[in-house]
């Protein structure tokens, strides 16, 4: 029972995280459909990339373990390379989202 509880919490947090990213992507897509500005495009790209990285990270690491386990080959360097690449994409997505919110805030302030 002690082993199930932490994994249930991790799964719950992951589901909430993915739900938030799906919600952000939907809101960004609706906002992009209304106004086709740079900020809307960047927000859509950022949320979409974050969602893709979350899903890919969840799928790829168990597959890497499954692939390398019977071969008795170290998977550390490949996991680190894949993790580093996904980390770079995630950082780019965060930069897109932050820059989009900054552009929207700047546009709202200059409109007043």
C-alpha positions as CSV (number, residue, x, y, z in Angstrom):
1,X,0.0,0.0,0.0
2,X,2.9,2.4,0.7
3,X,4.2,1.9,-2.8
4,X,0.8,2.7,-4.4
5,X,0.2,6.0,-2.6
6,X,3.2,8.0,-4.0
7,X,2.6,6.8,-7.5
8,X,-1.1,7.7,-7.2
9,X,-0.1,11.2,-6.2
10,X,2.4,11.5,-9.1
11,X,-0.3,10.3,-11.5
12,X,-2.8,12.7,-10.1
13,X,-0.4,15.6,-10.4
14,X,0.5,14.6,-13.9
15,X,-3.2,14.4,-15.0
16,X,-3.8,17.9,-13.5
17,X,-0.7,19.2,-15.2
18,X,-1.8,17.8,-18.6
19,X,-5.3,19.1,-18.1
20,X,-3.9,22.6,-17.4
21,X,-1.8,22.5,-20.5
22,X,-4.7,21.3,-22.6
23,X,-6.8,24.1,-21.2
24,X,-4.0,26.6,-21.9
25,X,-3.7,25.3,-25.5
26,X,-7.4,25.5,-26.1
27,X,-7.6,29.1,-24.7
28,X,-4.6,30.1,-26.8
29,X,-6.1,28.5,-29.9
30,X,-9.4,30.3,-29.4
31,X,-7.6,33.6,-28.7
32,X,-5.4,33.0,-31.8
33,X,-8.6,32.4,-33.9
34,X,-10.0,35.8,-32.8
35,X,-6.8,37.8,-33.2
36,X,-3.9,36.6,-35.2
37,X,-1.2,38.5,-33.4
38,X,2.4,37.6,-32.4
39,X,1.5,37.2,-28.8
40,X,-1.4,34.8,-29.5
41,X,0.9,32.8,-31.9
42,X,3.6,32.6,-29.3
43,X,1.2,31.5,-26.5
44,X,-0.2,28.8,-28.8
45,X,3.3,27.5,-29.7
46,X,4.4,27.6,-26.0
47,X,1.4,25.7,-24.6
48,X,1.5,23.2,-27.5
49,X,5.2,22.5,-27.0
50,X,4.8,22.1,-23.2
51,X,1.9,19.7,-23.8
52,X,3.9,17.7,-26.3
53,X,7.0,17.5,-24.1
54,X,4.9,16.3,-21.2
55,X,3.3,13.6,-23.2
56,X,6.6,12.6,-24.9
57,X,8.6,12.5,-21.7
58,X,6.0,10.3,-20.1
59,X,6.0,7.9,-23.0
60,X,9.7,7.8,-24.0
61,X,11.5,7.0,-20.7
62,X,9.5,3.8,-20.0
63,X,10.1,2.8,-23.7
64,X,13.8,3.4,-23.3
65,X,13.9,1.3,-20.1
66,X,12.0,-1.4,-21.9
67,X,14.3,-1.3,-25.0
68,X,17.7,-1.3,-23.1
69,X,16.9,-3.6,-20.2
70,X,17.2,-7.0,-22.0
71,X,20.3,-5.9,-23.9
72,X,22.2,-5.1,-20.7
73,X,23.4,-1.8,-22.2
74,X,23.7,1.3,-20.2
75,X,20.9,3.7,-21.0
76,X,22.2,6.6,-19.0
77,X,23.8,8.6,-21.8
78,X,20.9,8.1,-24.2
79,X,18.4,9.0,-21.4
80,X,20.4,12.1,-20.6
81,X,20.6,13.1,-24.3
82,X,16.8,12.7,-24.7
83,X,16.1,14.4,-21.4
84,X,18.4,17.3,-22.4
85,X,16.7,17.7,-25.7
86,X,13.3,17.7,-24.1
87,X,14.5,20.2,-21.5
88,X,15.6,22.6,-24.3
89,X,12.2,22.3,-26.0
90,X,10.5,23.0,-22.6
91,X,12.7,26.0,-21.9
92,X,11.9,27.4,-25.4
93,X,8.2,26.8,-24.7
94,X,8.4,28.7,-21.3
95,X,10.2,31.6,-23.1
96,X,7.4,31.7,-25.7
97,X,4.7,31.8,-23.0
98,X,6.5,34.4,-20.9
99,X,7.2,36.6,-23.9
100,X,3.6,36.2,-25.1
101,X,2.2,37.4,-21.7
102,X,4.7,40.2,-21.7
103,X,3.5,41.3,-25.2
104,X,-0.1,41.1,-24.1
105,X,0.6,43.1,-21.0
106,X,2.5,45.7,-22.9
107,X,-0.3,46.0,-25.4
108,X,-2.9,46.5,-22.6
109,X,-0.8,49.2,-20.9
110,X,-0.2,51.1,-24.1
111,X,-3.9,50.9,-25.0
112,X,-4.9,52.7,-21.8
